[in-house]
Amino acid sequence: MSTFHSSRRGSGRGSPLRDRAALFSHVAIFLLLAGGAALLFLQQDMPDGSPVTEAGRAIVMDGDSLKLGDREIRLHGIDAPEYDQVCHDRDGEPWRCGRAARDRMKAIVAGAVVSCAGIARDKYGRTLAVCSAGAVGDIGEELVRDGYAVSSGGGYAAAEAEARAAGLGLWRGTFDTPREWRDSHPRYQFF
């Protein structure tokens, strides 16, 4: 039969100070490892691991995407008409709604500092983000509320309902949703 013999003298117990220090170091190591794992998990979908990007000026690509520095950003939760997309007003007259959406985005960001909080990357490597510009707290919501984009899972249904009720932008006549339009125009199938 074997017997455990403590190398410590006295009562067989370590000093309370030494026990607390050991416990503290184990907890600290655990927290560092857990925090590092959580950080890696949260950053796996983020470009460069940074959730927030800020730049002085943005370059507008189309009605729902822009460029900050070398980072391509697509506004999360909206879908704007493609640049070449044509819609029809109440009288059936065509109008270039894709260009109008891009022009509205340009007007929103003109001269403003654009700040974007990244959410994830899309399958094309672009950052999906919620962005603000100057006094506009959420560019995507503003575009939907003005009728130049539709809500696509970003929580902008109320803004879309406002635009529809007021007959603004796309809602002033008839249009294919941007998804329907891309599906019927093979050149735009990469989105």
C-alpha positions in Angstrom: 0.0 0.0 0.0 1.4 3.4 -0.9 1.0 6.4 1.2 1.1 10.0 0.0 3.7 12.1 1.8 3.5 15.8 1.5 6.8 17.6 0.9 5.5 20.4 3.0 6.2 20.6 6.7 3.8 21.2 9.4 0.1 20.6 9.0 0.3 19.4 5.4 -1.2 22.6 4.1 0.5 25.3 2.1 0.5 28.9 3.2 -2.8 30.7 2.4 -0.8 33.4 0.5 0.9 30.8 -1.7 -2.5 29.1 -2.4 -4.1 32.4 -3.4 -1.3 33.2 -5.7 -1.5 29.9 -7.4 -5.3 30.2 -7.8 -4.9 33.7 -9.2 -2.3 32.6 -11.7 -4.5 29.7 -12.9 -7.5 32.0 -13.2 -5.5 34.6 -15.1 -4.1 32.1 -17.5 -7.6 30.7 -18.1 -9.1 34.2 -18.7 -6.3 35.1 -21.2 -6.8 31.9 -23.1 -10.6 32.3 -23.1 -10.3 35.9 -24.1 -7.9 35.1 -26.9 -10.2 32.4 -28.2 -13.2 34.7 -28.1 -11.3 37.4 -29.9 -10.2 35.0 -32.7 -13.8 33.8 -33.0 -15.2 37.4 -33.3 -12.6 38.4 -35.8 -12.8 35.5 -38.1 -15.3 37.2 -40.3 -13.8 40.7 -39.9 -11.3 42.1 -42.5 -7.9 42.6 -40.9 -9.4 41.7 -37.6 -10.7 45.2 -37.1 -14.4 45.8 -36.5 -14.3 49.6 -37.1 -12.9 51.4 -40.1 -12.9 55.2 -40.3 -11.7 57.4 -43.2 -12.0 61.0 -44.1 -13.6 60.4 -47.5 -15.3 57.5 -49.1 -15.5 56.7 -52.8 -19.0 55.6 -53.8 -19.1 52.6 -56.0 -22.8 52.2 -56.5 -26.0 52.5 -54.4 -25.0 50.1 -51.7 -21.2 49.9 -51.7 -18.3 52.2 -51.2 -14.6 52.2 -50.7 -12.7 53.4 -47.6 -9.0 53.5 -48.4 -8.3 50.1 -49.9 -11.3 48.4 -48.2 -14.4 47.6 -50.2 -17.6 47.9 -48.1 -21.1 46.8 -48.8 -23.8 48.3 -46.7 -25.3 45.6 -44.5 -29.1 44.9 -44.7 -29.9 46.7 -47.9 -30.0 46.0 -51.6 -29.9 49.0 -54.0 -30.5 48.8 -57.8 -27.5 48.0 -60.0 -26.0 50.9 -61.7 -27.5 50.0 -65.1 -30.9 49.1 -63.7 -33.9 51.0 -65.1 -37.2 51.4 -63.2 -40.5 52.9 -64.4 -42.4 55.8 -62.9 -46.2 55.9 -62.4 -46.7 56.9 -66.0 -44.6 53.9 -67.2 -41.7 56.2 -68.2 -38.3 54.7 -67.6 -35.8 56.3 -65.2 -32.3 55.2 -64.3 -32.9 54.1 -60.7 -29.5 52.5 -60.4 -27.7 55.7 -61.2 -30.1 57.6 -58.9 -29.3 55.3 -56.0 -25.6 55.8 -56.6 -26.1 59.6 -56.8 -28.2 59.6 -53.6 -25.3 57.7 -51.8 -22.9 60.3 -53.1 -25.0 63.1 -51.8 -25.1 61.5 -48.3 -21.4 61.0 -48.0 -20.3 64.2 -49.8 -17.8 66.1 -47.7 -18.4 63.9 -44.6 -16.2 61.6 -42.6 -17.6 58.1 -43.2 -17.3 55.6 -40.3 -18.2 51.9 -40.7 -18.7 49.2 -38.1 -17.9 45.9 -39.8 -20.2 43.0 -39.2 -18.8 40.2 -41.5 -17.3 39.6 -44.9 -19.4 38.5 -47.8 -18.3 35.7 -50.1 -16.5 38.2 -52.3 -14.3 39.5 -49.5 -16.1 42.8 -49.0 -16.8 44.0 -45.5 -20.5 44.1 -44.7 -21.0 47.1 -42.5 -23.3 49.6 -41.0 -21.9 53.1 -41.9 -22.5 56.6 -40.9 -21.6 59.9 -42.6 -21.8 63.3 -40.9 -25.3 63.8 -39.5 -26.6 60.6 -41.1 -26.3 57.9 -38.4 -27.0 55.0 -40.7 -26.5 55.4 -44.5 -28.3 52.1 -45.3 -31.4 53.1 -43.4 -31.3 56.6 -45.0 -31.2 55.0 -48.5 -34.1 52.7 -47.7 -36.1 55.5 -46.1 -35.5 57.7 -49.2 -36.6 54.8 -51.5 -33.3 54.2 -53.2 -32.8 50.7 -51.7 -34.9 47.8 -50.3 -34.4 46.2 -47.0 -32.8 42.8 -47.1 -32.6 41.4 -43.6 -31.0 44.4 -41.9 -33.9 45.5 -39.9 -35.0 48.3 -42.2 -38.6 47.1 -42.8 -40.1 50.2 -41.1 -38.0 52.6 -43.2 -39.0 50.7 -46.4 -42.7 50.9 -45.4 -42.3 54.7 -45.0 -40.8 55.1 -48.4 -43.4 52.8 -50.0 -46.3 54.8 -48.3 -44.8 58.1 -49.5 -44.1 56.8 -53.0 -40.4 57.8 -52.8 -37.6 56.6 -55.1 -38.2 53.1 -56.4 -41.7 53.2 -54.9 -42.9 56.0 -57.3 -43.7 53.4 -59.9 -42.7 49.8 -60.7 -39.4 48.0 -60.5 -37.8 44.7 -60.3 -36.0 44.1 -57.0 -32.3 44.3 -57.4 -32.1 40.5 -56.8 -34.7 39.9 -59.6 -32.9 42.3 -61.9 -29.5 40.6 -61.3 -31.0 37.2 -61.9 -32.3 38.3 -65.3 -29.1 40.0 -66.3 -26.2 37.5 -66.4 -23.5 40.2 -66.3 -24.5 40.8 -62.7 -24.6 37.2 -61.6 -21.5 37.6 -59.5 -23.4 39.4 -56.7 
